[in-house]
Structures are given as C-alpha cells and as structure tokens.
C-alpha cells in the first residue's frame, strides 16, 4: 500500500532541550562536527489504494490540524513515498 | 550551515500504540483513507562546515549507535539536506 510521509519539527525559534542534550552527548562522545541537533517527528500514513492529489491535500490538512501543534511546531514535509 | 537528516522508525513488527491512537483519531475524524499511522523521529544534525563522505559516514554510525535503539527501531534514512 502507498505511504505518505509527514515531517514535523519544533519551530526554529523555540529551545529544543532534547536536541541540546543529544548534541551535548555527541560532543562528549567526540563527534564535534555536529554543532546542533534538533529532534522532530516523522509520520508514515498508509493509504488504502492510490494517492490522489485530493488525498495528498487531505494529508497536508491533517498534518497542520492534527499531526502538529501549530504553536510550537512546523510541518516541514508532506510527500508520497514510492512503495 | 549544512544539515544531515536522520530518520528513525519503530521496527515494522513492533506494535506502535501512538501510531494506532493517531490512526483511530483520524478515522473518527472522517479521514478513512489512512488505514495505518506509524510515528518515528526526525533528527536534524547541523554540521560546522562542509559535509564530507567521512562526516556522512560518521552520522550513519551515530544514527545506529546513539540516535536509535537497535532493539526497537530502524534507521530509515541518513541524508544531506541542501542548505
């Protein structure tokens, strides 16, 4: 079955404590090339049947309304994934 | 600065209660086209300077060792993002 990926990240201007903790852990482990880490969510929506433009538009709407919190998060991608 | 995206998903064979709850919420809301939802993590690693093959390889290593739990998760993508 076809899948749509929705990716949601914390708004850039917000502090990301989990990301900071991960960045510090990488640095302590010697991976100093990575100066910052931010952590968001990746949703895989399985679609029954084909992905039509209408279904993709509905996924975009759901991404904004249900799968993310518009106050603290941005939807950064909504895309069909080759099966 | 350049960024590397690491995407981690729960292993396919594992129950994903958050995903199931989200799928049920979508269905109750009338979005019956989406028969399943799985939720994972999306990491943005900011790199100081250029992304070399060595840095990408290091990110892959960190994705497996630090950013994911190999018992319950799979790393599904490690890729450079155009700035």
Backbone of each chain as nested JSON, in Angstrom:
{
  "chains": [
    {"id": "A", "residues": [
      {"number": 1, "name": "UNK", "atoms": {"N": [0.84, -1.184, 0.0], "CA": [0.0, 0.0, 0.0], "C": [0.884, 1.246, 0.0]}},
      {"number": 2, "name": "UNK", "atoms": {"N": [0.358, 2.304, -0.592], "CA": [1.15, 3.525, -0.735], "C": [1.254, 4.245, 0.616]}},
      {"number": 3, "name": "UNK", "atoms": {"N": [2.312, 5.035, 0.758], "CA": [2.519, 5.772, 2.016], "C": [2.79, 7.25, 1.765]}},
      {"number": 4, "name": "UNK", "atoms": {"N": [2.329, 8.054, 2.718], "CA": [2.639, 9.483, 2.726], "C": [3.456, 9.762, 3.982]}},
      {"number": 5, "name": "UNK", "atoms": {"N": [4.562, 10.475, 3.809], "CA": [5.409, 10.854, 4.942], "C": [5.08, 12.295, 5.336]}},
      {"number": 6, "name": "UNK", "atoms": {"N": [4.867, 12.488, 6.629], "CA": [4.674, 13.843, 7.161], "C": [5.793, 14.091, 8.157]}},
      {"number": 7, "name": "UNK", "atoms": {"N": [6.5, 15.191, 7.979], "CA": [7.604, 15.501, 8.886], "C": [7.329, 16.819, 9.613]}},
      {"number": 8, "name": "UNK", "atoms": {"N": [7.479, 16.764, 10.908], "CA": [7.152, 17.898, 11.776], "C": [8.368, 18.212, 12.638]}},
      {"number": 9, "name": "UNK", "atoms": {"N": [8.743, 19.489, 12.705], "CA": [9.898, 19.897, 13.52], "C": [9.488, 21.0, 14.493]}},
      {"number": 10, "name": "UNK", "atoms": {"N": [10.193, 21.1, 15.632], "CA": [9.907, 22.222, 16.531], "C": [10.236, 23.535, 15.819]}},
      {"number": 11, "name": "UNK", "atoms": {"N": [9.476, 24.579, 16.087], "CA": [9.758, 25.87, 15.457], "C": [11.194, 26.296, 15.766]}},
      {"number": 12, "name": "UNK", "atoms": {"N": [11.836, 26.892, 14.755], "CA": [13.269, 27.204, 14.853], "C": [13.578, 28.095, 16.057]}},
      {"number": 13, "name": "UNK", "atoms": {"N": [12.642, 28.994, 16.358], "CA": [12.946, 29.962, 17.43], "C": [12.75, 29.36, 18.822]}},
      {"number": 14, "name": "UNK", "atoms": {"N": [12.244, 28.121, 18.885], "CA": [11.99, 27.517, 20.195], "C": [13.212, 26.751, 20.679]}},
      {"number": 15, "name": "UNK", "atoms": {"N": [13.445, 26.755, 21.954], "CA": [14.504, 25.929, 22.543], "C": [14.106, 24.46, 22.361]}},
      {"number": 16, "name": "UNK", "atoms": {"N": [15.095, 23.63, 22.053], "CA": [14.819, 22.197, 21.869], "C": [15.694, 21.431, 22.866]}},
      {"number": 17, "name": "UNK", "atoms": {"N": [15.218, 21.304, 24.113], "CA": [16.064, 20.704, 25.164], "C": [16.563, 19.299, 24.811]}},
      {"number": 18, "name": "UNK", "atoms": {"N": [15.686, 18.489, 24.198], "CA": [16.113, 17.124, 23.84], "C": [17.232, 17.196, 22.793]}},
      {"number": 19, "name": "UNK", "atoms": {"N": [17.047, 18.115, 21.848], "CA": [18.074, 18.284, 20.823], "C": [19.39, 18.729, 21.425]}},
      {"number": 20, "name": "UNK", "atoms": {"N": [19.299, 19.667, 22.357], "CA": [20.53, 20.181, 23.007], "C": [21.219, 19.043, 23.77]}},
      {"number": 21, "name": "UNK", "atoms": {"N": [20.421, 18.25, 24.493], "CA": [21.01, 17.144, 25.273], "C": [21.696, 16.152, 24.333]}},
      {"number": 22, "name": "UNK", "atoms": {"N": [21.08, 15.904, 23.197], "CA": [21.671, 14.967, 22.229], "C": [22.948, 15.555, 21.646]}},
      {"number": 23, "name": "UNK", "atoms": {"N": [22.908, 16.847, 21.325], "CA": [24.114, 17.498, 20.779], "C": [25.254, 17.421, 21.792]}},
      {"number": 24, "name": "UNK", "atoms": {"N": [24.942, 17.658, 23.06], "CA": [25.987, 17.588, 24.093], "C": [26.54, 16.173, 24.199]}},
      {"number": 25, "name": "UNK", "atoms": {"N": [25.665, 15.179, 24.104], "CA": [26.116, 13.782, 24.193], "C": [27.03, 13.45, 23.015]}},
      {"number": 26, "name": "UNK", "atoms": {"N": [26.688, 13.933, 21.831], "CA": [27.539, 13.677, 20.648], "C": [28.899, 14.329, 20.86]}},
      {"number": 27, "name": "UNK", "atoms": {"N": [28.881, 15.565, 21.406], "CA": [30.146, 16.285, 21.594], "C": [31.008, 15.559, 22.625]}},
      {"number": 28, "name": "UNK", "atoms": {"N": [30.37, 15.133, 23.725], "CA": [31.136, 14.398, 24.762], "C": [31.719, 13.115, 24.178]}},
      {"number": 29, "name": "UNK", "atoms": {"N": [31.004, 12.547, 23.203], "CA": [31.485, 11.316, 22.59], "C": [32.518, 11.565, 21.512]}},
      {"number": 30, "name": "UNK", "atoms": {"N": [32.846, 12.863, 21.314], "CA": [33.916, 13.178, 20.363], "C": [33.43, 13.586, 18.987]}},
      {"number": 31, "name": "UNK", "atoms": {"N": [32.13, 13.567, 18.767], "CA": [31.606, 13.94, 17.44], "C": [31.399, 15.453, 17.395]}},
      {"number": 32, "name": "UNK", "atoms": {"N": [32.493, 16.18, 17.331], "CA": [32.417, 17.655, 17.433], "C": [31.997, 18.3, 16.115]}},
      {"number": 33, "name": "UNK", "atoms": {"N": [31.907, 17.5, 15.035], "CA": [31.489, 18.094, 13.75], "C": [30.036, 18.574, 13.787]}},
      {"number": 34, "name": "UNK", "atoms": {"N": [29.272, 17.98, 14.701], "CA": [27.826, 18.28, 14.728], "C": [27.548, 19.347, 15.782]}},
      {"number": 35, "name": "UNK", "atoms": {"N": [27.308, 20.563, 15.348], "CA": [27.231, 21.685, 16.284], "C": [25.829, 21.866, 16.862]}},
      {"number": 36, "name": "UNK", "atoms": {"N": [24.84, 21.246, 16.266], "CA": [23.489, 21.384, 16.815], "C": [22.651, 20.185, 16.376]}},
      {"number": 37, "name": "UNK", "atoms": {"N": [21.695, 19.818, 17.207], "CA": [20.773, 18.73, 16.887], "C": [19.362, 19.2, 17.22]}},
      {"number": 38, "name": "UNK", "atoms": {"N": [18.437, 18.976, 16.3], "CA": [17.031, 19.249, 16.598], "C": [16.242, 17.971, 16.29]}},
      {"number": 39, "name": "UNK", "atoms": {"N": [15.24, 17.72, 17.123], "CA": [14.503, 16.471, 17.005], "C": [13.015, 16.739, 16.764]}},
      {"number": 40, "name": "UNK", "atoms": {"N": [12.5, 16.104, 15.704], "CA": [11.07, 16.246, 15.398], "C": [10.455, 14.879, 15.193]}},
      {"number": 41, "name": "UNK", "atoms": {"N": [9.299, 14.887, 14.535], "CA": [8.564, 13.629, 14.347], "C": [8.405, 13.309, 12.862]}},
      {"number": 42, "name": "UNK", "atoms": {"N": [8.381, 11.999, 12.594], "CA": [8.188, 11.519, 11.225], "C": [6.978, 10.57, 11.252]}},
      {"number": 43, "name": "UNK", "atoms": {"N": [5.934, 10.945, 10.503], "CA": [4.721, 10.118, 10.452], "C": [4.692, 9.383, 9.116]}},
      {"number": 44, "name": "UNK", "atoms": {"N": [4.36, 8.098, 9.192], "CA": [4.102, 7.343, 7.96], "C": [2.602, 7.048, 7.94]}},
      {"number": 45, "name": "UNK", "atoms": {"N": [1.906, 7.619, 6.95], "CA": [0.463, 7.374, 6.807], "C": [0.286, 6.36, 5.679]}},
      {"number": 46, "name": "UNK", "atoms": {"N": [-0.293, 5.209, 5.992], "CA": [-0.551, 4.208, 4.953], "C": [-1.917, 4.474, 4.338]}},
      {"number": 47, "name": "UNK", "atoms": {"N": [-1.934, 4.539, 2.992], "CA": [-3.167, 4.874, 2.278], "C": [-3.729, 3.616, 1.62]}},
      {"number": 48, "name": "UNK", "atoms": {"N": [-5.041, 3.44, 1.779], "CA": [-5.715, 2.299, 1.156], "C": [-5.984, 2.661, -0.304]}},
      {"number": 49, "name": "UNK", "atoms": {"N": [-5.166, 2.125, -1.229], "CA": [-5.355, 2.457, -2.646], "C": [-4.332, 3.478, -3.09]}},
      {"number": 50, "name": "UNK", "atoms": {"N": [-4.646, 4.156, -4.175], "CA": [-3.713, 5.103, -4.792], "C": [-3.697, 6.438, -4.061]}},
      {"number": 51, "name": "UNK", "atoms": {"N": [-2.593, 7.16, -4.188], "CA": [-2.511, 8.507, -3.604], "C": [-2.902, 9.512, -4.689]}},
      {"number": 52, "name": "UNK", "atoms": {"N": [-4.073, 10.079, -4.532], "CA": [-4.56, 11.086, -5.48], "C": [-4.189, 12.478, -4.955]}},
      {"number": 53, "name": "UNK", "atoms": {"N": [-4.246, 13.511, -5.822], "CA": [-3.995, 14.876, -5.331], "C": [-4.909, 15.246, -4.168]}},
      {"number": 54, "name": "UNK", "atoms": {"N": [-6.133, 14.716, -4.173], "CA": [-7.082, 15.041, -3.094], "C": [-6.591, 14.435, -1.774]}},
      {"number": 55, "name": "UNK", "atoms": {"N": [-6.104, 13.203, -1.858], "CA": [-5.63, 12.531, -0.636], "C": [-4.386, 13.237, -0.102]}},
      {"number": 56, "name": "UNK", "atoms": {"N": [-3.504, 13.655, -1.011], "CA": [-2.298, 14.375, -0.576], "C": [-2.69, 15.703, 0.087]}},
      {"number": 57, "name": "UNK", "atoms": {"N": [-3.691, 16.364, -0.503], "CA": [-4.154, 17.635, 0.086], "C": [-4.755, 17.377, 1.467]}},
      {"number": 58, "name": "UNK", "atoms": {"N": [-5.457, 16.272, 1.608], "CA": [-6.061, 15.947, 2.91], "C": [-4.961, 15.654, 3.935]}},
      {"number": 59, "name": "UNK", "atoms": {"N": [-3.905, 14.975, 3.493], "CA": [-2.775, 14.691, 4.397], "C": [-2.131, 15.999, 4.845]}},
      {"number": 60, "name": "UNK", "atoms": {"N": [-2.017, 16.964, 3.926], "CA": [-1.44, 18.271, 4.291], "C": [-2.311, 18.963, 5.329]}},
      {"number": 61, "name": "UNK", "atoms": {"N": [-3.624, 18.848, 5.128], "CA": [-4.568, 19.476, 6.077], "C": [-4.448, 18.808, 7.448]}},
      {"number": 62, "name": "UNK", "atoms": {"N": [-4.412, 17.473, 7.452], "CA": [-4.301, 16.735, 8.719], "C": [-2.96, 17.026, 9.392]}},
      {"number": 63, "name": "UNK", "atoms": {"N": [-1.915, 17.17, 8.579], "CA": [-0.588, 17.467, 9.132], "C": [-0.646, 18.772, 9.923]}},
      {"number": 64, "name": "UNK", "atoms": {"N": [-1.332, 19.746, 9.352], "CA": [-1.412, 21.061, 10.014], "C": [-2.352, 21.027, 11.218]}},
      {"number": 65, "name": "UNK", "atoms": {"N": [-3.472, 20.311, 11.072], "CA": [-4.519, 20.388, 12.099], "C": [-4.392, 19.348, 13.204]}},
      {"number": 66, "name": "UNK", "atoms": {"N": [-3.909, 18.139, 12.851], "CA": [-3.955, 17.033, 13.819], "C": [-2.543, 16.559, 14.211]}},
      {"number": 67, "name": "UNK", "atoms": {"N": [-1.677, 16.434, 13.202], "CA": [-0.379, 15.788, 13.471], "C": [0.658, 16.765, 14.007]}},
      {"number": 68, "name": "UNK", "atoms": {"N": [0.362, 18.053, 14.022], "CA": [1.326, 19.017, 14.569], "C": [0.591, 20.042, 15.426]}},
      {"number": 69, "name": "UNK", "atoms": {"N": [1.368, 20.657, 16.311], "CA": [0.826, 21.727, 17.152], "C": [1.373, 23.028, 16.582]}},
      {"number": 70, "name": "UNK", "atoms": {"N": [0.506, 23.764, 15.909], "CA": [0.915, 24.979, 15.185], "C": [1.585, 26.024, 16.045]}},
      {"number": 71, "name": "UNK", "atoms": {"N": [1.404, 25.938, 17.338], "CA": [2.021, 26.937, 18.223], "C": [3.512, 26.675, 18.364]}},
      {"number": 72, "name": "UNK", "atoms": {"N": [3.899, 25.413, 18.403], "CA": [5.303, 25.091, 18.697], "C": [5.986, 24.293, 17.597]}},
      {"number": 73, "name": "UNK", "atoms": {"N": [5.238, 23.908, 16.573], "CA": [5.827, 23.063, 15.53], "C": [5.516, 23.575, 14.135]}},
      {"number": 74, "name": "UNK", "atoms": {"N": [6.407, 23.199, 13.184], "CA": [6.177, 23.471, 11.769], "C": [6.116, 22.144, 11.024]}},
      {"number": 75, "name": "UNK", "atoms": {"N": [5.19, 22.065, 10.06], "CA": [5.179, 20.895, 9.155], "C": [6.228, 21.187, 8.081]}},
      {"number": 76, "name": "UNK", "atoms": {"N": [7.263, 20.367, 7.991], "CA": [8.348, 20.675, 7.047], "C": [8.277, 19.84, 5.772]}},
      {"number": 77, "name": "UNK", "atoms": {"N": [7.486, 18.784, 5.795], "CA": [7.344, 17.99, 4.56], "C": [6.093, 17.125, 4.619]}},
      {"number": 78, "name": "UNK", "atoms": {"N": [5.416, 17.047, 3.474], "CA": [4.313, 16.092, 3.283], "C": [4.534, 15.532, 1.886]}},
      {"number": 79, "name": "UNK", "atoms": {"N": [4.918, 14.264, 1.793], "CA": [5.291, 13.736, 0.48], "C": [4.925, 12.268, 0.352]}},
      {"number": 80, "name": "UNK", "atoms": {"N": [4.592, 11.881, -0.889], "CA": [4.317, 10.48, -1.188], "C": [5.63, 9.712, -1.209]}},
      {"number": 81, "name": "UNK", "atoms": {"N": [5.604, 8.481, -0.75], "CA": [6.808, 7.657, -0.749], "C": [6.58, 6.53, -1.744]}},
      {"number": 82, "name": "UNK", "atoms": {"N": [7.568, 6.283, -2.612], "CA": [7.442, 5.172, -3.56], "C": [7.3, 3.884, -2.748]}},
      {"number": 83, "name": "UNK", "atoms": {"N": [6.326, 3.056, -3.116], "CA": [6.079, 1.817, -2.325], "C": [7.266, 0.866, -2.402]}}
    ]},
    {"id": "B", "residues": [
      {"number": 1, "name": "UNK", "atoms": {"N": [24.644, 26.819, 7.562], "CA": [25.455, 25.628, 7.77], "C": [24.7, 24.424, 7.208]}},
      {"number": 2, "name": "UNK", "atoms": {"N": [25.445, 23.438, 6.798], "CA": [24.841, 22.273, 6.152], "C": [24.17, 21.382, 7.205]}},
      {"number": 3, "name": "UNK", "atoms": {"N": [23.179, 20.607, 6.747], "CA": [22.456, 19.732, 7.678], "C": [22.355, 18.31, 7.148]}},
      {"number": 4, "name": "UNK", "atoms": {"N": [22.362, 17.383, 8.107], "CA": [22.132, 15.974, 7.785], "C": [20.847, 15.557, 8.496]}},
      {"number": 5, "name": "UNK", "atoms": {"N": [19.969, 14.905, 7.755], "CA": [18.717, 14.41, 8.339], "C": [18.874, 12.918, 8.644]}},
      {"number": 6, "name": "UNK", "atoms": {"N": [18.498, 12.557, 9.861], "CA": [18.473, 11.13, 10.244], "C": [17.032, 10.791, 10.589]}},
      {"number": 7, "name": "UNK", "atoms": {"N": [16.52, 9.75, 9.975], "CA": [15.134, 9.361, 10.246], "C": [15.097, 7.951, 10.842]}},
      {"number": 8, "name": "UNK", "atoms": {"N": [14.384, 7.85, 11.94], "CA": [14.318, 6.597, 12.701], "C": [12.852, 6.207, 12.869]}},
      {"number": 9, "name": "UNK", "atoms": {"N": [12.53, 4.949, 12.596], "CA": [11.139, 4.478, 12.757], "C": [11.096, 3.255, 13.665]}},
      {"number": 10, "name": "UNK", "atoms": {"N": [9.984, 3.027, 14.347], "CA": [9.857, 1.791, 15.118], "C": [9.924, 0.593, 14.162]}},
      {"number": 11, "name": "UNK", "atoms": {"N": [10.515, -0.506, 14.619], "CA": [10.593, -1.692, 13.761], "C": [9.18, -2.104, 13.335]}},
      {"number": 12, "name": "UNK", "atoms": {"N": [9.061, -2.551, 12.072], "CA": [7.743, -2.828, 11.488], "C": [6.962, -3.854, 12.301]}},
      {"number": 13, "name": "UNK", "atoms": {"N": [7.685, -4.826, 12.86], "CA": [6.983, -5.904, 13.56], "C": [6.504, -5.487, 14.953]}},
      {"number": 14, "name": "UNK", "atoms": {"N": [6.916, -4.294, 15.4], "CA": [6.53, -3.87, 16.759], "C": [5.191, -3.126, 16.741]}},
      {"number": 15, "name": "UNK", "atoms": {"N": [4.42, -3.303, 17.777], "CA": [3.177, -2.53, 17.944], "C": [3.567, -1.062, 18.127]}},
      {"number": 16, "name": "UNK", "atoms": {"N": [2.813, -0.154, 17.532], "CA": [3.093, 1.27, 17.678], "C": [1.835, 1.927, 18.267]}},
      {"number": 17, "name": "UNK", "atoms": {"N": [1.703, 1.885, 19.602], "CA": [0.461, 2.366, 20.231], "C": [0.128, 3.82, 19.876]}},
      {"number": 18, "name": "UNK", "atoms": {"N": [1.171, 4.686, 19.817], "CA": [0.906, 6.097, 19.479], "C": [0.38, 6.187, 18.041]}},
      {"number": 19, "name": "UNK", "atoms": {"N": [0.98, 5.398, 17.18], "CA": [0.527, 5.388, 15.794], "C": [-0.904, 4.908, 15.679]}},
      {"number": 20, "name": "UNK", "atoms": {"N": [-1.204, 3.84, 16.43], "CA": [-2.581, 3.295, 16.398], "C": [-3.579, 4.343, 16.918]}},
      {"number": 21, "name": "UNK", "atoms": {"N": [-3.207, 5.022, 18.007], "CA": [-4.115, 6.032, 18.579], "C": [-4.344, 7.148, 17.564]}},
      {"number": 22, "name": "UNK", "atoms": {"N": [-3.292, 7.538, 16.853], "CA": [-3.419, 8.603, 15.853], "C": [-4.288, 8.127, 14.697]}},
      {"number": 23, "name": "UNK", "atoms": {"N": [-4.064, 6.873, 14.261], "CA": [-4.876, 6.334, 13.158], "C": [-6.354, 6.317, 13.552]}},
      {"number": 24, "name": "UNK", "atoms": {"N": [-6.631, 5.932, 14.797], "CA": [-8.031, 5.9, 15.251], "C": [-8.621, 7.304, 15.285]}},
      {"number": 25, "name": "UNK", "atoms": {"N": [-7.814, 8.278, 15.713], "CA": [-8.298, 9.666, 15.773], "C": [-8.609, 10.172, 14.365]}},
      {"number": 26, "name": "UNK", "atoms": {"N": [-7.753, 9.843, 13.404], "CA": [-8.006, 10.263, 12.02], "C": [-9.302, 9.624, 11.515]}},
      {"number": 27, "name": "UNK", "atoms": {"N": [-9.467, 8.348, 11.833], "CA": [-10.671, 7.639, 11.349], "C": [-11.93, 8.243, 11.98]}},
      {"number": 28, "name": "UNK", "atoms": {"N": [-11.865, 8.507, 13.296], "CA": [-13.032, 9.129, 13.954], "C": [-13.329, 10.494, 13.329]}},
      {"number": 29, "name": "UNK", "atoms": {"N": [-12.272, 11.15, 12.865], "CA": [-12.449, 12.462, 12.269], "C": [-12.887, 12.392, 10.817]}},
      {"number": 30, "name": "UNK", "atoms": {"N": [-13.068, 11.148, 10.338], "CA": [-13.599, 11.003, 8.982], "C": [-12.528, 10.747, 7.929]}},
      {"number": 31, "name": "UNK", "atoms": {"N": [-11.276, 10.75, 8.304], "CA": [-10.196, 10.538, 7.316], "C": [-9.947, 9.041, 7.184]}},
      {"number": 32, "name": "UNK", "atoms": {"N": [-10.878, 8.371, 6.542], "CA": [-10.812, 6.9, 6.47], "C": [-9.844, 6.41, 5.408]}},
      {"number": 33, "name": "UNK", "atoms": {"N": [-9.288, 7.325, 4.599], "CA": [-8.33, 6.893, 3.562], "C": [-7.033, 6.381, 4.191]}},
      {"number": 34, "name": "UNK", "atoms": {"N": [-6.766, 6.813, 5.423], "CA": [-5.476, 6.475, 6.046], "C": [-5.667, 5.27, 6.966]}},
      {"number": 35, "name": "UNK", "atoms": {"N": [-5.223, 4.104, 6.516], "CA": [-5.544, 2.868, 7.24], "C": [-4.55, 2.571, 8.355]}},
      {"number": 36, "name": "UNK", "atoms": {"N": [-3.399, 3.226, 8.339], "CA": [-2.436, 2.991, 9.42], "C": [-1.536, 4.211, 9.558]}},
      {"number": 37, "name": "UNK", "atoms": {"N": [-1.05, 4.433, 10.766], "CA": [-0.124, 5.533, 11.038], "C": [1.01, 4.994, 11.898]}},
      {"number": 38, "name": "UNK", "atoms": {"N": [2.243, 5.281, 11.528], "CA": [3.384, 4.931, 12.387], "C": [4.182, 6.218, 12.625]}},
      {"number": 39, "name": "UNK", "atoms": {"N": [4.68, 6.318, 13.851], "CA": [5.351, 7.56, 14.227], "C": [6.788, 7.278, 14.638]}},
      {"number": 40, "name": "UNK", "atoms": {"N": [7.723, 8.023, 14.018], "CA": [9.135, 7.876, 14.378], "C": [9.743, 9.234, 14.651]}},
      {"number": 41, "name": "UNK", "atoms": {"N": [11.078, 9.283, 14.581], "CA": [11.777, 10.537, 14.901], "C": [12.565, 11.038, 13.697]}},
      {"number": 42, "name": "UNK", "atoms": {"N": [12.674, 12.371, 13.645], "CA": [13.449, 13.016, 12.584], "C": [14.486, 13.916, 13.259]}},
      {"number": 43, "name": "UNK", "atoms": {"N": [15.767, 13.609, 13.019], "CA": [16.849, 14.405, 13.617], "C": [17.44, 15.304, 12.547]}},
      {"number": 44, "name": "UNK", "atoms": {"N": [17.671, 16.572, 12.91], "CA": [18.433, 17.469, 12.045], "C": [19.777, 17.722, 12.724]}},
      {"number": 45, "name": "UNK", "atoms": {"N": [20.848, 17.255, 12.091], "CA": [22.191, 17.474, 12.639], "C": [22.832, 18.609, 11.86]}},
      {"number": 46, "name": "UNK", "atoms": {"N": [23.161, 19.705, 12.534], "CA": [23.823, 20.833, 11.864], "C": [25.329, 20.598, 11.891]}},
      {"number": 47, "name": "UNK", "atoms": {"N": [25.953, 20.707, 10.696], "CA": [27.386, 20.425, 10.573], "C": [28.137, 21.734, 10.4]}},
      {"number": 48, "name": "UNK", "atoms": {"N": [29.249, 21.875, 11.151], "CA": [30.102, 23.062, 11.05], "C": [30.986, 22.87, 9.822]}},
      {"number": 49, "name": "UNK", "atoms": {"N": [30.656, 23.545, 8.726], "CA": [31.466, 23.402, 7.512], "C": [30.793, 22.467, 6.521]}},
      {"number": 50, "name": "UNK", "atoms": {"N": [31.575, 21.945, 5.601], "CA": [31.044, 21.098, 4.521], "C": [30.754, 19.68, 4.993]}},
      {"number": 51, "name": "UNK", "atoms": {"N": [29.824, 19.021, 4.291], "CA": [29.54, 17.606, 4.614], "C": [30.405, 16.746, 3.7]}},
      {"number": 52, "name": "UNK", "atoms": {"N": [31.406, 16.116, 4.289], "CA": [32.301, 15.224, 3.53], "C": [31.774, 13.791, 3.65]}},
      {"number": 53, "name": "UNK", "atoms": {"N": [32.248, 12.884, 2.781], "CA": [31.832, 11.475, 2.92], "C": [32.144, 10.928, 4.314]}},
      {"number": 54, "name": "UNK", "atoms": {"N": [33.231, 11.413, 4.91], "CA": [33.606, 10.93, 6.253], "C": [32.563, 11.374, 7.288]}},
      {"number": 55, "name": "UNK", "atoms": {"N": [32.118, 12.622, 7.16], "CA": [31.124, 13.134, 8.119], "C": [29.792, 12.401, 7.932]}},
      {"number": 56, "name": "UNK", "atoms": {"N": [29.437, 12.129, 6.676], "CA": [28.185, 11.4, 6.425], "C": [28.282, 9.984, 7.014]}},
      {"number": 57, "name": "UNK", "atoms": {"N": [29.459, 9.377, 6.862], "CA": [29.66, 8.025, 7.421], "C": [29.568, 8.079, 8.944]}},
      {"number": 58, "name": "UNK", "atoms": {"N": [30.114, 9.149, 9.533], "CA": [30.053, 9.293, 10.995], "C": [28.596, 9.459, 11.438]}},
      {"number": 59, "name": "UNK", "atoms": {"N": [27.834, 10.237, 10.67], "CA": [26.416, 10.437, 11.003], "C": [25.675, 9.094, 10.941]}},
      {"number": 60, "name": "UNK", "atoms": {"N": [26.017, 8.27, 9.955], "CA": [25.372, 6.944, 9.849], "C": [25.696, 6.095, 11.069]}},
      {"number": 61, "name": "UNK", "atoms": {"N": [26.962, 6.183, 11.492], "CA": [27.393, 5.421, 12.674], "C": [26.655, 5.904, 13.922]}},
      {"number": 62, "name": "UNK", "atoms": {"N": [26.592, 7.23, 14.079], "CA": [25.894, 7.801, 15.249], "C": [24.399, 7.467, 15.199]}},
      {"number": 63, "name": "UNK", "atoms": {"N": [23.842, 7.464, 14.005], "CA": [22.41, 7.143, 13.867], "C": [22.145, 5.736, 14.42]}},
      {"number": 64, "name": "UNK", "atoms": {"N": [23.063, 4.83, 14.103], "CA": [22.865, 3.44, 14.548], "C": [23.164, 3.286, 16.036]}},
      {"number": 65, "name": "UNK", "atoms": {"N": [24.226, 3.979, 16.503], "CA": [24.699, 3.737, 17.874], "C": [24.048, 4.619, 18.937]}},
      {"number": 66, "name": "UNK", "atoms": {"N": [23.749, 5.895, 18.562], "CA": [23.311, 6.871, 19.574], "C": [21.859, 7.32, 19.349]}},
      {"number": 67, "name": "UNK", "atoms": {"N": [21.532, 7.595, 18.086], "CA": [20.236, 8.243, 17.824], "C": [19.083, 7.239, 17.708]}},
      {"number": 68, "name": "UNK", "atoms": {"N": [19.405, 5.954, 17.693], "CA": [18.32, 4.963, 17.615], "C": [18.615, 3.81, 18.571]}},
      {"number": 69, "name": "UNK", "atoms": {"N": [17.552, 3.107, 18.931], "CA": [17.688, 1.918, 19.783], "C": [17.5, 0.703, 18.877]}},
      {"number": 70, "name": "UNK", "atoms": {"N": [18.583, 0.056, 18.552], "CA": [18.594, -1.042, 17.583], "C": [17.649, -2.181, 17.912]}},
      {"number": 71, "name": "UNK", "atoms": {"N": [17.225, -2.266, 19.164], "CA": [16.307, -3.352, 19.544], "C": [14.894, -3.061, 19.029]}},
      {"number": 72, "name": "UNK", "atoms": {"N": [14.503, -1.8, 19.04], "CA": [13.106, -1.476, 18.721], "C": [12.947, -0.536, 17.533]}},
      {"number": 73, "name": "UNK", "atoms": {"N": [14.075, -0.023, 17.024], "CA": [13.98, 0.968, 15.949], "C": [14.892, 0.631, 14.777]}},
      {"number": 74, "name": "UNK", "atoms": {"N": [14.523, 1.13, 13.598], "CA": [15.364, 1.044, 12.409], "C": [15.715, 2.463, 11.955]}},
      {"number": 75, "name": "UNK", "atoms": {"N": [16.971, 2.636, 11.513], "CA": [17.339, 3.906, 10.876], "C": [16.884, 3.801, 9.419]}},
      {"number": 76, "name": "UNK", "atoms": {"N": [15.979, 4.652, 8.986], "CA": [15.433, 4.51, 7.625], "C": [16.041, 5.499, 6.639]}},
      {"number": 77, "name": "UNK", "atoms": {"N": [16.725, 6.509, 7.155], "CA": [17.381, 7.456, 6.221], "C": [18.448, 8.264, 6.944]}},
      {"number": 78, "name": "UNK", "atoms": {"N": [19.563, 8.464, 6.228], "CA": [20.596, 9.402, 6.683], "C": [21.005, 10.143, 5.423]}},
      {"number": 79, "name": "UNK", "atoms": {"N": [20.676, 11.423, 5.339], "CA": [20.915, 12.135, 4.067], "C": [21.248, 13.593, 4.312]}},
      {"number": 80, "name": "UNK", "atoms": {"N": [22.078, 14.117, 3.407], "CA": [22.412, 15.535, 3.441], "C": [21.224, 16.325, 2.932]}},
      {"number": 81, "name": "UNK", "atoms": {"N": [21.009, 17.497, 3.53], "CA": [19.913, 18.359, 3.085], "C": [20.528, 19.589, 2.451]}},
      {"number": 82, "name": "UNK", "atoms": {"N": [20.022, 19.968, 1.271], "CA": [20.521, 21.188, 0.629], "C": [20.263, 22.353, 1.572]}},
      {"number": 83, "name": "UNK", "atoms": {"N": [21.256, 23.199, 1.805], "CA": [21.102, 24.303, 2.786], "C": [20.058, 25.303, 2.313]}}
    ]}
  ]
}
